[in-house]
């Protein structure tokens, strides 16, 4: 699977595509141009990866258990291949990684942090959905449970994971701008709060819309404040 890399130095940001995107989406939608000053200054590097959305949760022609299996395989690919690739290019083993994604990409950004909090230390999940049950036609298995954040986080009581989460900087962004549906973000925030997991529920109000210009503004502000 493809990985597009931008920048020459800086802390790595792993970018996940929206539902129909690929590794070139961040460039094609202008996000790389928006973040260009930070990239040129060596503050960040962006690793934009392809997704499996059309073959997993969005593949209505496949059995639901195939969809959840493929999502589990994607998570393993990110951890076993993408993380080492980032380490190699950054010439730093175990370098802390930031994940970012918008819309369905926010699901992947958040899921990757919550599955691998020893490697992913910051997350920007913009306009996300964190419960994928509507994609499973009423069916359920372990692969789905362990990749459906609103479920496995609600039952997370492992001291190791809870400690790792306490070292992470988690941002869930939403708002009341055009096409934005804030309910999923607020519901997931409540689950995190009930588990005592510190996070930022960032309601951008009218500046929080479900479209690229809003996500550009949010990422410009986030990167400027935290890198």
N, C-alpha and C positions, 0 to 999 in steps of 0.2 A: 504493500500500500504506500501511496505517496506521502512525502513530507516536504513542505516548502519552508525554507529557512530564510529569515530576514534578520539583518543586523550582524555586527562583527564582534560584539562584546556585550556583557551585561547579564542580568539575571534572566533566566529562561521563562517565557510565558508559552504554555502549551494551549493552542487555540483549537477548539472543536467547531465543526461546521453546523449550520442550521440544517433543517430536515432534508433539503435537497442539495446541499452544498458539498464541496470537496476541498482538497488541500489548497486550491487556488481561490477559494471564496473570499478570504480575508483581503487579498490583493484586488480581486475583481470588484468587491463592494467598497473599496476605498479605505478600509481600516488601516492597511499598512501605510498609506499616504497620511492618514490622520496621525498615526503614531510615529511618523517619520522623524520628527525632531528628537524624540527619545531614542530611536534606533540609531540615528546618526551620532548622538552624543554618547553612545555606548552604555546607556542606562539599562536597556533591555535587549533581548533577542526573542523573536517570535518564531515558534515552531508550529506551523499550521498543518494539521493532519486531515486525512480523508476519514470518512465515516462509513458505517454499514447500515444506516437508517433504512434505506430502501430495501435491504435484504433481511432486516431484523424486525423491529417493531412495526414498521410501515408496510411490511410485505404481507398483504392480506391473502396472497395465494399460497403461503406456507403455513404449515401446522403451527399453532401457537407455541408449542414446545421447541420447535426449530427456531422460532423468533427469539425466545429467551436463551436458547443455547448459543445462538450466534452473538447475542449481546454479551454473554459470559466470555465467549472467545475473544471478542473485541476488547473487553477489559483486560484479559490476559495478554493480548498483543500490546496494549499500551504499556503495561507494567514490565513485560519481559523483553520488548524490542524498542519501544519508543523511549522509555526512561534511559536505558543504556546508551542509545543514540545521542540523547541530549547530554549525558555525562561525557561522552567522547568528544563531542564538538565543543563543549564548554571546558574540557580538560580538567574537570573536577568531579571525582566520583561522589555520588550521593548529593549533588548540588540541590538545594531546595527549589522546587518547581512551583510555579503559579499556573493554575488552570483558568481558562476563560471560555465562555460560550454564551450564545444568545438563543432564545427560543429553545428548540430541542437540544442545541449545543449546551445550554445551561444545565440540562439534565446530566449530560456527560461530564461537564466540568465539575459539578457537585458530586456526582457518583464517584468519580476518580479520586477526589480528595477523601471522601468518606471511606472508600475501600483501601486507600494507600496513604494514610495521614503521616506516615514516617517520611514519605518522599514529597508529597504535595502539601505545601505549608500555607498556601494562599489560594483563594478561589474568588472569581468574579462570575456569578451566575446571573445573567440578565434576562428578564422576562421569561422565566423558566417554568417548567412543569416537572414535578418530582414524584408523580404517581402515574405509572404507565399501565394501570389495569385495563383501561379502555382499549389497549392494543392487544389484549390477550383473549378476547372472545369468551370471557368468563372462566378461563382455565388458569391454572396456577401450578408452579413447581419450584424446586429449590433454586434453579438458575434464575428464575424471575424474582423470587424473594430476595436473593442476595444482590440483585441489581435494581431494586426498587426502593430508593432511599426512604420514602415515607414509611415503609414497612420495617426494614431492618434497623433503621435508626430508632424507631419507636420502641424496639426491644433490645437496644444495645446497652449492655451492662458490663462489658468486658473492661476491666480496669486499664489494660494497655491502650485500647482504642480511646477510651474516655480521656486518658492522660494525653495522648497524641492530639486529640481534638483541641485540648486546652492550649496547645502551642500553635494553633492554626489561626489564620486571619480569614474569616469566612464572610463574604458579602453576597447577600441575596437582593437583587435590585428589581424594583417594579415601579409602578406609578399609575396615573390616571390619564395618560396621553392616548392618542389614537391607537385603536386596535389592541390596547393592553388589557389583559385580564389578570388582576392582582390576586384573585382568590388562591390559586395554587401556591404562590409565594408566601402568603400569610399563613396558610395551613401548614406548610412545611416549617416555617419559622416557629409556629406553636409547638410542633413536634420536637424541634431542637430545644426550645425553651423548657419543655417538660422533662427532657433528659439532662438539663443543666449544661447544654453545649453552647458556649458563648459564640455569638455571631452578630453580624450587622444586618438588620432589616432596613435596607435603604429605599425608602419611598421617595421617588423623584418628583412626585406630583405630576403636573402637566408636562414636565421634561422627561417623564418615563413612559414613552410610547413603544409600541411593538414594531419597530422599523429601524433600519440601519442608521439614519441620521441621529436618532436618540441614542443608540448604542455607541456611535462614534463619540458623542459628547461625554457619555458616562465613562468610557474607557480613557479618554483624554484626561479627565479629572482624576480617575483612580490611579493611573500610572504616574501622573504628575505628583500626586500626594504621597505615593508609597514606594517609589523607586528613585 
